[in-house]
């Protein structure tokens, strides 16, 4: 039996500011996790994965909103395996999310 793969030594952390308004306010925290995971995969970002039996992308929301609450200033941290310009998030992600979820800012 092979040992599990070691996590990549190069990890690059990015922080995105986004808003969740309109009908998107009815997305639960788990729905938002899935939205970001799928959007980042569709935009072909080199996601850093957790170690273990079921590796998941390293995406962390800094706070979880209750269901039905709108917000115009939410933060999510995303860990990648390659260094990218923060502007890449602003150009590649907007078409990946439904109406009501909008990326406002990205920083390394």
Order of alpha helices (4+ residues) and beta strands (2+ residues): beta-alpha-beta-beta-alpha-beta
